[in-house]
């Protein structure tokens, strides 16, 4: 990906159904295969019908901390009742030179990854 490609992506309109949401816990756990790692994030989502995902940001060069957003998307009829969530992401190829940074609506957490 070139810098011009990233600028073209950023120029597109933003979604109206997805938002950053808060998280309570974020940790990196090793996989069973050597040099593999998984990010596991949990918290409480504001809508029971909301789909929660971990979305890594796009970089042209490897950063010190690769930022990963905690995103909640709501579509269709929603139920505005809180519910717990647990999501995971294979970060084996999404690591910065030092680690990752999890970004939620109200907090950020840097985690060093070997």
KOLZA-399595 format. One record per residue: x, y, z of N, C-alpha, C, O, CB in turn. Coordinates in steps of 0.1 Angstrom, whole numbers, plus 5000, padded with zeros to 4 digits. Glycine has a CB too. Example, Ala and Ser with C-alpha at 12.3 -4.5 7.8 and 13.67 -1.06 7.14 Angstrom:
# KOLZA-399595
513249435078512349555078513249675078514249675085511349555090/512849785071513749895071512950005079513450115080514149945057/
//
This chain:
# KOLZA-399595
500849885000500050005000500950125000501950135008499050005012/500550224991501350344991500550454999499450445002501450394976/501250565002500750675009499450735002498550775008501750785012/499550734989498450794981497150704982496050744983498750804966/497350564984496250474986495650504999494350495000496750334985/496450525009495850555023495050685023494050695029497050555033/495550785016494850915015493550895008492550955012495751015008/493550814998492250784991491250715000490050745000492550704978/491750625008490850555017490250645028489050645031491650435024/491150735033490750825044489750935038488950995046491950895049/489750955025488751055019487350995018486451075016489351095006/487150865019485850805018484950845030485550875041485950655017/483650855028482750885040482850785051483150665048481350905035/482650835063482750745075481350675077480350725072483050825088/481350555083480150485086479350555097479950615106480550335090/478050545096477250595107476750495117476150525127476050665101/477150365114476650255123477750195132477350115141476050145115/478950235131480050185139480750295147480850405143481050115130/481050255159481750345169482750275177482750155178480650405178/483750355182484650295192483850265204482950345208485850395195/484150155211483450125223484550095234485650075231482450005222/484050105246485050085258485349935260484549855256484450145271/486449915266486849775270487349775284487749885289487949725260/487149665291487549655305488949585306489749615315486549575313/489249485297490449415298491049385284490249355275490249275306/492349395283492949355270494249295274495049345282493249485261/494549175268495749105271496249025258495448995249495549005282/497549005257498048925246498448795252499148785262499349005240/498048685245498348555249499148485237498848505226497148465253/500148395241500848325230499948215224499148155231502148265236/500148195211499548085204500247955207501347955213499448105189/499747845202500447715204501547695194502447615196499447595202/501547775183502647765173503647875177503347985181502147785159/504947845176506047935180505848075173505548085161507347875176/506048185180506048325175504648365170504548445161507048335165/503548315176502248355173501648415186501848365197501348235167/500748515184500148585195498748625192498448655180501048705199/497948625202496548665201496148775211496548765222495548545203/495448875206494948975214493548935219492648905210494949115207/493248935232491948905237491449025245492049075254492048775246/490249075241489649195247488249165252487549095245489649315236/487949215263486549195269486049325275486849415278486549085279/484749335276484149445282482649435282482049325281484549575275/481949545282480449545282480049635270480449755269479849595295/479249575261478849655249477549725253476749665260478649565237/477249845248476049925252474749865246473649895251476250065247/474849795235473649735228473849585227474949545222473349795214/472949505232473049355232473249305217473749205215471949295239/472649375208472649335194473849385186473949365174471449375187/474749455193475949515186476949405183477249325192476549625195/477649415172478749325168480049395172480249505167478649285153/480849335179482149395183483349325176483349205174482349375199/484249415171485349365163486649435168486549555173485149375148/487749375166489049435168489649475154489849385145490049345176/489849605151490249645138491549715138491749825144489149745132/492549655132493949715132493949835122493349825111494949605128/494649935126494850045117495750015106496549915107495450175125/495750085095496650065084497850155084497750275087495850095070/499050085082500250165082501050135069500950035063501150115094/501850235066502750215054504150165059504750085052502950355047/504550205071505750155078505350105092504450155098506850265079/506050005096505849945109506050045120507150095121506649815111/505050075128505150165139505750105152505949975152503750235143/506050175162506450115175505350035181505549925185506950225185/504150095181502950025187501850025176501450135172502450095200/501549905171500449895161499149915168498749845178500549755154/498350015164497150045170495949955165495849935153496750195168/495149905175494049825171492849885179492849895191494349675176/491749915171490549975176489549875180489449765174489950075166/488849905191487749815196486449885190486049995195487649805212/485849825180484749885172483449805175483449685175485049885157/482349875177481049815179480149865167480149985165480349855192/479549775160478649805149477249765151477049645156479249745135/476349855149474949815151474149835138474349935131474349915162/473449735134472549745122471249685125471049605134473249665110/470249725117468849665119468249715132468649825137468949515119/467349635137466749675150467649645162468249535163465349595152/467849745170468749735181468049715194466949775196469649855181/468749645204468249635217469149705226470249665229468049485221/468749825231469649905239469749855254469349925263469250055240/470349735255470649675268472049635268472549575258469649565271/472749655279474149615280474349465280473549395285474849675292/475449415274475849275274477349265274478049345268475149205262/477849155280479349135280479749095266478949035258479749035290/481049125262481549075250483049025252483649075261481549185239/483448935244484848885244485248865229484548795222484948745252/486248925225486748915211488248895211488948925220486349045202/488648825200490148805199490548825184489748825175490448655203/491848845183492448875170493848815170494648835179492449025167/494148745159495548695157496448815153496148875143495648585146/497348855162498248965159499648925155500549005156498249055172/499848805151501148755148501848835137503048855137501048615143/501048895128501648985117501149125119501249205109501248925104/500649165130500249305133500949365145500249445152498649305135/502149335146502949385158503749505153504349505143503749275164/503849605162504749715160506149665165506349555169504349845168/507149755164508549715168508549685183509449615187509449825164/507649745190507649725205506449645209506549555217507549865212/505249665203504049595206502849645199502849685188503849595221/501649645207500449695202499849795211500249805223499449575199/498849875206498049965215496649945212496149955200498550115212/495849905222494449885221493750015223494050085233493949775231/492850055214492150185215490650165217490050105208492450275203/490150215228488650205230488150345231488850445229488350125243/486850355234486150485234486650575246486750695245484650465236/487050515257487450585269488850565274489350635283486450565280/489550475267490950445272491750375261491250335251490850355284/493050375263494050315255494950225264495150265275494850415246/495450125258496350035266497549985256497249925246495649915272/498750015260499849965253500349835259500449825271501050075253/500649745250501049605254502349575247502349575234499949495252/503349545254504649505247504449355243503949275250505849515257/504949325231504849195225506249155221506849225213503749185213/506749035225508048995221508248985206509348955201508348865227/
//
